[in-house]
Amino acid sequence: MDVYELERDASFEIRKQIAQLLTKQRISNENSGTFDQIMTGIHLALEQEDTAYIVVAELDEEIVGIAFFNIGVSLARGGQYMWLNELYVQEDLRNKGIARKLLLHVVHWAERTGIKSIELETGINNVVTKHIYNSLGFYEVVSKRYGFSF
């Protein structure tokens, strides 16, 4: 299995595989986001040279996992921080270390590039994912997230 940052000029087929994988996530979590919306998001992310990145896990020429993150600026930390938007692995390949490999790739990338912190959100009852985060040194931050959509 290979884990790598997706090239900005990734083929339509690879983008489609990512969108199909994330569409499965959205269906299983009952979140909004159609295939077309996710494809548009992938295209937009790959157009953002310095603020949006996609890391994929590939097994036998198939995308089986994804990490997606954005870079922002933190006034409190005096530098850039990373917001990990997505960490998802194909259901039938879970518990094989793929999420950990994706997350380690992201953490090492952040460390190499001088990122001051990594922030993310996970479900309250997502015990498995919390365990992965905790085992790699992440800690719980108590807050309440709000949203507004148009």
C-alpha positions as CSV (number, residue, x, y, z in Angstrom):
1,M,0.0,0.0,0.0
2,D,1.2,3.5,-0.9
3,V,0.3,6.7,1.0
4,Y,1.0,9.9,-0.9
5,E,-0.1,13.5,-1.4
6,L,-2.3,13.8,-4.4
7,E,-0.8,15.8,-7.3
8,R,-2.6,18.9,-8.3
9,D,-3.1,17.5,-11.8
10,A,-4.5,14.2,-10.7
11,S,-6.5,12.4,-13.3
12,F,-10.3,12.5,-13.5
13,E,-10.3,8.8,-12.7
14,I,-8.4,9.2,-9.4
15,R,-10.7,12.2,-8.5
16,K,-13.7,10.0,-9.3
17,Q,-12.4,7.2,-7.0
18,I,-12.0,9.6,-4.2
19,A,-15.5,11.0,-4.7
20,Q,-17.0,7.5,-4.8
21,L,-15.2,6.7,-1.5
22,L,-16.3,9.8,0.2
23,T,-19.9,9.4,-1.1
24,K,-20.0,6.0,0.7
25,Q,-18.9,7.8,3.9
26,R,-21.6,10.4,3.5
27,I,-24.2,7.7,3.0
28,S,-23.1,5.6,6.0
29,N,-23.0,8.7,8.2
30,E,-26.2,10.2,6.8
31,N,-24.3,13.5,6.0
32,S,-25.2,15.7,3.1
33,G,-22.9,15.8,0.1
34,T,-23.7,14.3,-3.3
35,F,-21.2,12.8,-5.6
36,D,-21.3,15.9,-7.8
37,Q,-20.8,18.2,-4.8
38,I,-17.8,16.1,-3.6
39,M,-16.3,16.1,-7.1
40,T,-16.6,19.9,-7.2
41,G,-14.9,20.1,-3.7
42,I,-12.0,17.9,-4.9
43,H,-11.5,20.1,-8.0
44,L,-11.5,23.2,-5.8
45,A,-9.2,21.7,-3.2
46,L,-6.6,20.8,-5.9
47,E,-6.8,24.3,-7.3
48,Q,-5.7,25.7,-3.9
49,E,-1.9,25.7,-4.2
50,D,-1.1,26.5,-0.5
51,T,-4.2,25.9,1.5
52,A,-5.8,22.6,0.7
53,Y,-4.3,19.1,0.4
54,I,-5.5,15.6,-0.2
55,V,-3.5,12.5,0.9
56,V,-4.6,9.1,-0.3
57,A,-3.9,5.5,0.5
58,E,-3.8,3.3,-2.6
59,L,-3.9,-0.5,-2.7
60,D,-3.7,-2.4,-6.0
61,E,-4.3,0.8,-8.0
62,E,-7.4,1.6,-6.0
63,I,-7.9,4.6,-3.6
64,V,-8.9,3.0,-0.3
65,G,-8.4,5.8,2.1
66,I,-8.2,9.6,2.2
67,A,-7.1,12.4,4.4
68,F,-8.1,16.0,3.5
69,F,-6.8,19.1,5.2
70,N,-6.7,22.8,5.0
71,I,-4.0,25.2,6.2
72,G,-5.0,28.4,8.1
73,V,-3.3,31.0,10.2
74,S,-3.6,31.1,13.9
75,L,-3.2,34.4,15.7
76,A,-2.9,32.7,19.1
77,R,-0.1,30.4,17.9
78,G,1.6,32.9,15.7
79,G,1.7,30.7,12.7
80,Q,-0.1,28.2,10.5
81,Y,-2.3,25.4,11.7
82,M,-3.9,22.5,10.0
83,W,-7.5,21.6,10.1
84,L,-8.0,17.9,9.3
85,N,-11.4,17.8,7.5
86,E,-11.5,14.2,6.5
87,L,-9.9,10.9,7.5
88,Y,-11.8,8.0,5.9
89,V,-10.9,4.4,5.0
90,Q,-13.0,2.0,3.0
91,E,-15.2,0.0,5.4
92,D,-14.0,-3.5,4.4
93,L,-10.3,-2.5,4.9
94,R,-10.6,-0.9,8.4
95,N,-8.5,-2.1,11.3
96,K,-5.5,-2.8,9.0
97,G,-3.5,0.3,9.9
98,I,-4.5,2.4,6.9
99,A,-6.0,5.3,8.9
100,R,-2.9,5.4,11.1
101,K,-0.6,5.5,8.0
102,L,-2.6,8.3,6.5
103,L,-2.6,10.2,9.8
104,L,1.2,9.7,10.3
105,H,1.8,11.0,6.8
106,V,-0.2,14.1,7.6
107,V,1.5,14.6,10.9
108,H,5.0,14.3,9.4
109,W,4.0,16.7,6.6
110,A,2.8,19.2,9.2
111,E,6.0,18.9,11.1
112,R,8.3,19.3,8.0
113,T,6.4,22.4,6.9
114,G,6.4,24.2,10.3
115,I,2.7,23.9,11.1
116,K,2.1,25.0,14.7
117,S,-0.8,22.7,15.5
118,I,-3.3,20.2,14.0
119,E,-7.0,20.5,14.8
120,L,-9.8,18.1,13.9
121,E,-13.2,17.0,14.9
122,T,-14.6,13.5,15.4
123,G,-17.9,12.1,16.6
124,I,-18.5,11.8,20.3
125,N,-19.0,8.0,20.1
126,N,-16.3,7.3,17.5
127,V,-14.2,5.2,19.9
128,V,-11.9,3.6,17.3
129,T,-10.9,6.9,15.7
130,K,-10.4,8.6,19.1
131,H,-8.0,5.7,20.0
132,I,-5.9,6.3,16.9
133,Y,-5.8,10.1,17.6
134,N,-4.9,9.6,21.3
135,S,-2.2,6.9,20.5
136,L,-0.4,9.5,18.3
137,G,-0.4,12.2,20.8
138,F,-3.6,14.1,20.0
139,Y,-5.6,15.3,23.0
140,E,-9.2,16.3,23.5
141,V,-10.1,20.0,23.3
142,V,-13.5,20.8,24.9
143,S,-15.4,23.2,22.6
144,K,-18.7,23.4,20.8
145,R,-18.6,23.7,17.0
146,Y,-21.2,25.8,15.2
147,G,-22.0,26.0,11.5
148,F,-23.9,28.2,9.1
149,S,-24.8,27.1,5.6
150,F,-26.2,29.0,2.6
